[in-house]
């Protein structure tokens, strides 16, 4: 995203990509058996569709998108399920069947999102400070601004009290299973609420043919704008002279001069711990780097099936993203175990069914399942991930079988990756953290990545951080690159680079 904007502004831009295929954690491949296309990392792009990036780069036209009639579902137990239908009225009707007041409660949240919440999302995605977006948000909230502020910092366990039925409570909280903040922790509401409302408004679209189509469209955008993308080019050093970045060097011996700027899509520790060094850093920045922490890791399972998943509850059959969560107490317990180093005994599973909306990804009659769950980056007990990989795979598949009896008989191919595997494939996924940094309050907004350095610049002149380790963090929305590129262009106009 950053490269495309800078190239469009007339800059000479080169993207250096370590991997053989550009795209980072936006890729797809035949991981199991030939003919089955699996999304290797990220998979569902509701946040991208809620971002201005979609239209600015023409990604709504460059890519064919598939949509689900039921974007999201949550299951507390077999037979205890709630869903977000593409139509909010049908969502509310479904929730009301289990809890009389749950349908109206959902519509009330939707109305809040229409008037206030969508403006809050604009604030969260914008660079800090965002005076116009903040003013619009505060004006929309009006006299209820303090009530809104309280809601956004309370634990999800409190927010979910708006609903009576356990499945409805799990549904509104299910987005919390995508990060490392437990539902019983302060600050667990914003991310979960945003994901729930984005699912209701935008759905959970997937690129027809796999996530790699999105990465390919971004590469073409850069190249059509005059930039170039070089794969298989691992940067091994960022050259700094007299406090200013002047070049980068690659593993194959290339030396590329940087006339204006270098934008690093890396973690902050990898940037200064290996590529740059710390000599030019002030003590306060170094202290901030030491406090930067990553979130929990992800354990990933991809399955190729010879038929649809045999869900016990038919309501799950059309859902794009199925959250197998348990109740809120179970969600809090699983998140705590993952944070504390314990491999969860009953993990929260996020199950993607891309082939429900995009049958091109499998042979006729076949389907794929995309499964991830949060785990410790390094298990505190019982050995390393290579030691625990097979046993935990059995736990994941057994939990799936509880909700989809007979699933095992439909599996024709399987691929499993631990946090170690994810980091080995992509060094930005430190400890298997797909968010490139914890989602806890003290790692967000003005604290990300380092307190006081939240606007993409670093202490080295001309060197910027445009990765998900910067604000607004992880998720495929393109806003880190957009915000960073705009900062670079602004600094250039003011002769700061």
C-alpha positions as CSV (number, residue, x, y, z in Angstrom):
1,X,0.0,0.0,0.0
2,X,2.8,2.4,0.9
3,X,4.7,1.6,-2.2
4,X,1.6,2.1,-4.4
5,X,0.9,5.6,-2.9
6,X,4.5,6.7,-3.2
7,X,4.8,5.5,-6.7
8,X,1.5,7.3,-7.6
9,X,3.0,10.4,-6.2
10,X,5.9,10.2,-8.7
11,X,8.6,8.7,-6.5
12,X,11.0,6.0,-7.7
13,X,10.0,3.0,-5.6
14,X,11.5,-0.4,-5.1
15,X,9.9,-3.1,-2.9
16,X,12.4,-5.7,-1.6
17,X,10.6,-8.9,-0.6
18,X,12.5,-11.7,1.1
19,X,10.1,-14.4,0.0
20,X,9.8,-15.9,-3.4
21,X,6.2,-14.6,-3.7
22,X,5.2,-11.1,-2.6
23,X,2.3,-10.6,-0.1
24,X,3.6,-11.5,3.3
25,X,0.7,-13.0,5.3
26,X,-1.6,-12.6,2.3
27,X,-1.0,-15.8,0.3
28,X,-2.7,-19.0,-0.9
29,X,-1.3,-22.3,-2.0
30,X,-2.2,-26.0,-2.5
31,X,-1.1,-26.9,1.0
32,X,-2.7,-30.4,1.2
33,X,-3.5,-32.1,-2.1
34,X,-3.5,-30.9,-5.7
35,X,-6.6,-28.9,-6.6
36,X,-7.4,-27.6,-3.1
37,X,-6.4,-24.0,-2.6
38,X,-5.9,-22.9,1.0
39,X,-5.3,-19.4,2.3
40,X,-1.9,-19.7,4.0
41,X,-2.3,-17.0,6.6
42,X,-5.0,-14.3,6.5
43,X,-8.3,-15.3,4.9
44,X,-11.3,-13.0,5.3
45,X,-11.3,-9.3,4.3
46,X,-14.2,-7.5,6.0
47,X,-11.8,-4.9,7.4
48,X,-10.4,-4.2,4.0
49,X,-13.9,-3.6,2.8
50,X,-14.4,-1.1,5.7
51,X,-11.2,0.7,4.8
52,X,-10.8,3.6,2.3
53,X,-7.9,1.5,0.8
54,X,-10.4,-0.7,-1.1
55,X,-11.6,2.0,-3.4
56,X,-8.4,4.1,-3.5
57,X,-6.5,1.2,-5.0
58,X,-9.5,-0.1,-7.0
59,X,-9.3,-3.4,-5.2
60,X,-13.1,-3.6,-5.4
61,X,-12.8,-3.8,-9.2
62,X,-9.4,-5.5,-9.7
63,X,-10.5,-8.6,-7.7
64,X,-13.6,-10.7,-7.9
65,X,-15.0,-11.1,-4.4
66,X,-17.2,-13.9,-3.1
67,X,-19.7,-13.2,-0.3
68,X,-21.5,-15.3,2.3
69,X,-25.1,-15.3,3.2
70,X,-24.0,-15.9,6.8
71,X,-20.7,-14.1,7.3
72,X,-20.1,-15.2,10.9
73,X,-21.3,-17.7,13.4
74,X,-20.5,-18.7,17.0
75,X,-21.2,-22.0,18.8
76,X,-21.1,-22.3,22.6
77,X,-21.9,-26.1,22.3
78,X,-23.4,-28.4,19.7
79,X,-26.9,-27.1,19.1
80,X,-26.3,-23.8,20.9
81,X,-25.4,-21.5,18.0
82,X,-25.9,-17.9,16.9
83,X,-25.2,-16.3,13.5
84,X,-24.7,-13.0,11.8
85,X,-26.8,-13.1,8.7
86,X,-26.0,-10.7,5.8
87,X,-29.3,-9.0,6.6
88,X,-29.4,-7.4,10.1
89,X,-33.1,-8.0,10.5
90,X,-32.6,-11.7,10.0
91,X,-29.7,-11.6,12.5
92,X,-32.0,-10.0,15.0
93,X,-34.8,-12.5,14.4
94,X,-32.5,-15.4,14.9
95,X,-31.1,-14.0,18.1
96,X,-34.6,-13.3,19.4
97,X,-35.6,-17.0,19.1
98,X,-33.2,-17.8,22.0
99,X,-33.5,-14.7,24.0
100,X,-36.6,-12.4,23.6
101,X,-34.6,-9.2,24.1
102,X,-31.5,-10.3,22.2
103,X,-32.8,-9.3,18.8
104,X,-33.6,-5.7,19.8
105,X,-30.2,-5.6,21.6
106,X,-28.5,-6.4,18.4
107,X,-30.4,-3.8,16.4
108,X,-29.6,-1.2,19.1
109,X,-25.8,-2.0,18.6
110,X,-26.3,-1.7,14.8
111,X,-27.9,1.7,15.2
112,X,-25.1,2.8,17.4
113,X,-22.6,1.6,14.8
114,X,-24.5,3.5,12.0
115,X,-24.2,6.8,13.9
116,X,-21.2,6.5,16.2
117,X,-19.3,3.3,15.8
118,X,-18.3,3.7,12.2
119,X,-16.9,7.1,13.1
120,X,-15.0,5.4,16.0
121,X,-13.5,3.0,13.5
122,X,-12.4,5.9,11.3
123,X,-10.6,7.3,14.4
124,X,-9.0,4.0,15.1
125,X,-7.7,3.6,11.6
126,X,-6.4,7.1,11.2
127,X,-3.0,8.4,12.1
128,X,-2.7,9.9,15.6
129,X,-3.9,12.5,16.2
130,X,-6.9,12.5,13.9
131,X,-8.6,15.8,14.7
132,X,-11.3,15.6,11.9
133,X,-12.2,12.0,12.5
134,X,-12.2,12.6,16.3
135,X,-14.4,15.6,16.0
136,X,-16.9,13.7,13.9
137,X,-16.9,10.8,16.4
138,X,-17.4,13.1,19.4
139,X,-20.2,15.0,17.6
140,X,-22.0,11.8,16.7
141,X,-21.7,10.5,20.3
142,X,-22.9,13.9,21.7
143,X,-23.9,13.9,25.3
144,X,-23.3,10.1,25.5
145,X,-19.6,10.4,24.9
146,X,-18.7,9.3,28.4
147,X,-21.0,6.3,28.1
148,X,-19.4,5.4,24.8
149,X,-15.9,5.8,26.3
150,X,-16.8,3.6,29.2
151,X,-18.2,0.9,26.9
152,X,-14.9,0.9,24.9
153,X,-12.7,0.2,27.9
154,X,-14.9,-2.2,29.8
155,X,-14.3,-6.0,29.5
156,X,-16.4,-7.8,26.9
157,X,-17.9,-9.9,29.7
158,X,-19.6,-6.7,30.9
159,X,-20.6,-5.5,27.4
160,X,-22.1,-8.9,26.6
161,X,-24.6,-8.5,29.5
162,X,-26.8,-6.8,26.9
163,X,-27.7,-10.3,25.7
164,X,-29.4,-13.1,27.6
165,X,-28.6,-16.2,25.6
166,X,-25.1,-17.7,25.9
167,X,-24.8,-18.1,22.1
168,X,-25.7,-14.4,21.5
169,X,-23.1,-13.4,24.1
170,X,-20.5,-15.6,22.4
171,X,-21.4,-14.1,19.0
172,X,-20.8,-10.5,19.9
173,X,-17.6,-11.6,21.7
174,X,-16.3,-13.9,19.1
175,X,-14.0,-11.4,17.5
176,X,-11.9,-11.4,20.7
177,X,-10.8,-14.9,19.7
178,X,-8.7,-13.4,16.9
179,X,-6.4,-11.6,19.3
180,X,-4.5,-12.1,22.6
181,X,-6.8,-10.0,24.8
182,X,-9.2,-12.1,26.9
183,X,-12.9,-11.3,27.1
184,X,-12.5,-10.6,30.8
185,X,-9.8,-7.9,30.3
186,X,-10.4,-4.2,29.9
187,X,-10.2,-3.1,26.3
188,X,-11.5,-6.3,24.9
189,X,-14.6,-4.6,23.5
190,X,-13.3,-2.5,20.6
191,X,-11.7,-5.2,18.4
192,X,-14.5,-7.7,19.0
193,X,-17.3,-5.1,18.4
194,X,-15.6,-3.8,15.3
195,X,-15.3,-7.2,13.8
196,X,-18.9,-8.0,14.6
197,X,-20.2,-4.8,13.1
198,X,-18.0,-5.1,10.1
199,X,-19.3,-8.6,9.5
200,X,-22.8,-7.2,9.7
201,X,-22.2,-4.3,7.4
202,X,-19.5,-5.6,5.0
203,X,-19.7,-9.3,5.5
204,X,-16.5,-11.4,5.3
205,X,-15.6,-11.3,1.6
206,X,-12.9,-13.6,0.1
207,X,-11.1,-13.2,-3.2
208,X,-12.3,-15.7,-5.7
209,X,-9.3,-18.1,-6.3
210,X,-7.6,-17.5,-3.0
211,X,-5.9,-14.7,-0.9
212,X,-3.0,-14.7,-3.3
213,X,-5.2,-12.9,-5.8
214,X,-5.3,-9.9,-3.4
215,X,-1.5,-9.9,-3.1
216,X,-1.1,-10.2,-6.9
217,X,-3.5,-7.2,-7.4
218,X,-1.3,-5.1,-5.0
219,X,1.8,-6.0,-6.9
220,X,0.2,-5.0,-10.2
221,X,-0.9,-1.7,-8.7
222,X,2.7,-0.9,-7.6
223,X,4.1,-1.8,-11.0
224,X,1.4,0.0,-13.0
225,X,2.2,3.1,-10.9
226,X,5.9,2.9,-11.9
227,X,7.3,1.0,-9.0
228,X,9.0,-2.4,-9.0
229,X,8.7,-5.4,-6.8
230,X,11.8,-7.6,-6.4
231,X,11.1,-11.0,-4.8
232,X,13.8,-13.2,-3.3
233,X,15.6,-10.1,-2.1
234,X,16.4,-10.3,1.6
235,X,17.6,-7.1,3.1
236,X,20.4,-7.8,5.5
237,X,21.5,-4.2,6.4
238,X,20.0,-0.7,6.5
239,X,22.9,1.7,6.0
240,X,22.8,4.8,8.3
241,X,25.3,7.7,8.0
242,X,25.4,10.7,10.3
243,X,21.9,9.9,11.7
244,X,20.3,9.5,8.2
245,X,19.3,6.4,6.2
246,X,21.2,6.3,2.9
247,X,20.9,2.8,1.5
248,X,19.9,-0.9,2.0
249,X,22.0,-4.0,1.3
250,X,20.7,-7.4,0.4
251,X,21.9,-10.9,0.9
252,X,22.9,-11.3,-2.7
253,X,25.2,-8.3,-2.5
254,X,23.1,-5.5,-3.9
255,X,23.5,-2.0,-2.6
256,X,20.5,0.2,-3.2
257,X,20.8,3.9,-2.5
258,X,17.9,5.5,-0.8
259,X,17.6,9.1,-2.0
260,X,14.6,10.0,0.1
261,X,13.4,7.3,2.5
262,X,13.3,3.7,3.5
263,X,10.0,2.2,4.8
264,X,10.5,-1.0,6.8
265,X,7.8,-3.6,6.9
266,X,9.4,-5.4,9.8
267,X,9.1,-5.7,13.5
268,X,10.8,-2.8,15.4
269,X,13.2,-5.2,17.2
270,X,14.2,-6.9,13.9
271,X,14.8,-3.5,12.4
272,X,17.0,-2.1,15.1
273,X,18.3,-5.3,16.5
274,X,19.6,-6.7,13.3
275,X,19.3,-4.4,10.2
276,X,20.2,-1.0,11.6
277,X,21.7,-1.3,15.1
278,X,21.0,0.7,18.1
279,X,23.9,3.2,18.2
280,X,21.8,6.1,16.9
281,X,18.8,5.5,19.2
282,X,18.0,7.6,22.2
283,X,17.7,5.8,25.5
284,X,14.0,6.4,25.8
285,X,13.4,4.7,22.4
286,X,15.6,1.8,23.4
287,X,13.6,1.4,26.6
288,X,10.4,1.4,24.6
289,X,11.7,-1.3,22.3
290,X,12.5,-3.5,25.3
291,X,8.9,-3.1,26.5
292,X,7.4,-3.9,23.1
293,X,5.8,-7.4,23.3
294,X,4.2,-9.8,20.9
295,X,0.9,-11.5,21.4
296,X,0.1,-15.2,21.6
297,X,1.0,-17.5,18.8
298,X,-1.3,-19.2,16.3
299,X,-1.6,-22.9,15.6
300,X,-2.9,-23.5,12.0
301,X,-4.6,-26.5,10.5
302,X,-5.8,-26.7,6.9
303,X,-8.1,-29.5,5.8
304,X,-9.1,-30.8,2.4
305,X,-12.5,-32.5,2.4
306,X,-14.3,-34.6,-0.1
307,X,-17.6,-33.0,0.9
308,X,-19.0,-30.2,3.1
309,X,-18.3,-30.2,6.8
310,X,-21.0,-32.3,8.5
311,X,-22.1,-29.7,11.1
312,X,-24.4,-31.0,13.7
313,X,-26.2,-27.6,13.5
314,X,-27.3,-26.8,10.0
315,X,-27.0,-23.0,10.8
316,X,-23.2,-23.3,10.5
317,X,-23.3,-24.8,7.0
318,X,-23.5,-21.4,5.1
319,X,-21.2,-19.5,7.5
320,X,-17.9,-18.0,6.2
321,X,-16.3,-17.9,9.7
322,X,-17.4,-20.3,12.4
323,X,-16.2,-19.6,16.0
324,X,-16.2,-22.6,18.3
325,X,-15.8,-20.7,21.5
326,X,-17.7,-22.2,24.4
327,X,-19.2,-19.6,26.7
328,X,-17.5,-16.4,27.9
329,X,-15.9,-18.2,30.8
330,X,-14.4,-20.8,28.5
331,X,-13.2,-18.0,26.2
332,X,-11.5,-16.2,29.1
333,X,-9.9,-19.4,30.3
334,X,-8.5,-20.4,26.9
335,X,-7.1,-16.9,26.3
336,X,-5.5,-16.9,29.8
337,X,-3.9,-20.3,29.2
338,X,-2.4,-19.2,25.9
339,X,-1.0,-16.0,27.4
340,X,0.4,-17.9,30.4
341,X,2.2,-20.5,28.4
342,X,-0.3,-23.3,28.9
343,X,-1.6,-25.1,25.8
344,X,-5.4,-24.7,26.0
345,X,-7.3,-27.9,26.9
346,X,-10.4,-26.6,25.1
347,X,-9.1,-24.1,22.5
348,X,-11.2,-21.5,20.8
349,X,-11.3,-22.5,17.2
350,X,-11.8,-20.1,14.3
351,X,-12.9,-22.1,11.3
352,X,-13.0,-20.7,7.8
353,X,-15.2,-22.2,5.1
354,X,-14.1,-20.2,2.0
355,X,-15.3,-22.9,-0.5
356,X,-18.9,-22.3,0.7
357,X,-18.8,-18.9,-1.2
358,X,-15.9,-19.7,-3.6
359,X,-16.2,-23.3,-5.0
360,X,-13.3,-22.6,-7.4
361,X,-10.9,-23.4,-4.6
362,X,-11.6,-27.2,-4.6
363,X,-12.4,-29.9,-7.1
364,X,-16.1,-30.5,-7.7
365,X,-17.9,-31.5,-4.5
366,X,-14.8,-30.8,-2.4
367,X,-14.3,-28.2,0.3
368,X,-11.6,-26.7,2.4
369,X,-11.5,-25.8,6.1
370,X,-9.1,-23.1,7.4
371,X,-8.6,-23.4,11.2
372,X,-6.6,-21.3,13.6
373,X,-6.4,-21.1,17.3
374,X,-4.3,-19.0,19.8
375,X,-1.7,-20.9,21.7
376,X,1.5,-20.0,23.6
377,X,4.4,-19.0,21.3
378,X,6.5,-21.4,23.4
379,X,4.7,-23.9,25.7
380,X,5.8,-23.5,29.3
381,X,5.4,-27.2,30.0
382,X,5.6,-30.4,28.1
383,X,8.4,-29.6,25.7
384,X,8.6,-27.6,22.5
385,X,6.0,-27.3,19.7
386,X,7.6,-30.1,17.7
387,X,7.0,-32.3,20.7
388,X,3.4,-31.2,21.2
389,X,2.4,-30.7,17.5
390,X,0.7,-34.1,16.9
391,X,-1.0,-34.3,20.3
392,X,-2.5,-30.8,20.0
393,X,-3.6,-31.5,16.4
394,X,-5.6,-34.4,17.8
395,X,-7.1,-31.9,20.4
396,X,-8.1,-29.5,17.6
397,X,-9.6,-32.2,15.4
398,X,-11.5,-33.8,18.3
399,X,-13.0,-30.5,19.2
400,X,-14.1,-30.0,15.6
401,X,-15.6,-33.5,15.5
402,X,-17.7,-32.6,18.5
403,X,-19.5,-29.9,16.4
404,X,-19.2,-31.8,13.1
405,X,-19.5,-35.5,13.8
406,X,-18.1,-37.6,10.9
407,X,-15.7,-34.8,9.8
408,X,-12.6,-37.1,10.1
409,X,-14.0,-39.4,7.5
410,X,-14.2,-36.6,4.9
411,X,-10.6,-35.4,5.3
412,X,-8.5,-36.2,2.3
413,X,-5.6,-33.9,3.1
414,X,-4.2,-32.1,6.1
415,X,-1.5,-29.5,6.7
416,X,-0.5,-28.4,10.2
417,X,1.7,-25.4,11.2
418,X,2.9,-24.4,14.7
419,X,4.0,-21.0,15.8
420,X,7.6,-22.1,15.1
421,X,6.6,-23.0,11.5
422,X,4.9,-19.6,10.9
423,X,7.9,-17.6,12.1
424,X,10.2,-19.7,10.0
425,X,8.1,-19.1,6.9
426,X,7.8,-15.4,7.7
427,X,10.1,-13.8,10.3
428,X,7.6,-11.0,10.9
429,X,5.3,-13.5,12.5
430,X,7.4,-13.6,15.7
431,X,6.3,-16.5,17.9
432,X,3.5,-17.1,15.5
433,X,1.8,-13.8,16.3
434,X,-0.2,-12.8,13.2
435,X,-0.9,-9.4,14.7
436,X,2.8,-8.3,14.9
437,X,2.4,-7.2,18.4
438,X,0.0,-7.6,21.4
439,X,-3.5,-6.1,21.1
440,X,-3.4,-5.1,24.8
441,X,-4.2,-1.5,25.7
442,X,-0.7,-0.6,26.6
443,X,0.5,-1.7,23.1
444,X,-2.0,0.4,21.1
445,X,-2.5,3.9,19.8
446,X,0.2,6.3,21.2
447,X,2.1,3.3,22.7
448,X,2.6,1.4,19.4
449,X,5.3,0.5,18.7
450,X,7.1,2.8,21.2
451,X,5.5,5.5,23.4
452,X,6.0,8.9,21.6
453,X,6.9,7.3,18.3
454,X,3.5,6.4,17.0
455,X,3.5,8.3,13.7
456,X,5.7,5.9,11.7
457,X,8.9,7.9,11.8
458,X,11.9,6.5,13.8
459,X,14.8,8.3,15.5
460,X,16.8,7.7,12.2
461,X,16.0,10.4,9.7
462,X,14.4,9.1,6.6
463,X,13.6,5.6,8.2
464,X,10.0,4.8,8.8
465,X,8.1,1.7,10.2
466,X,5.1,0.7,8.0
467,X,4.4,-2.8,9.4
468,X,1.6,-4.0,11.6
469,X,3.8,-3.4,14.6
470,X,2.8,0.3,14.0
471,X,-0.6,1.9,14.6
472,X,-3.3,0.8,13.9
473,X,-1.8,-2.7,14.1
474,X,-2.7,-6.1,12.6
475,X,-5.4,-6.9,10.2
476,X,-5.6,-6.7,6.4
477,X,-6.8,-3.1,6.1
478,X,-3.9,-1.4,4.4
479,X,-4.0,1.6,6.8
480,X,-0.5,1.3,8.2
481,X,0.9,1.6,4.7
482,X,-1.5,4.4,3.8
483,X,-0.8,6.4,6.9
484,X,2.9,5.9,6.7
485,X,3.1,6.9,3.0
486,X,1.2,10.1,3.7
487,X,3.6,10.9,6.6
488,X,6.6,10.4,4.3
489,X,5.1,12.6,1.6
490,X,4.3,15.3,4.2
491,X,7.8,15.2,5.6
492,X,9.2,15.5,2.1
493,X,7.2,18.6,1.5
494,X,8.5,20.0,4.7
495,X,12.1,18.9,3.9
496,X,12.2,16.5,6.8
497,X,13.5,13.6,4.8
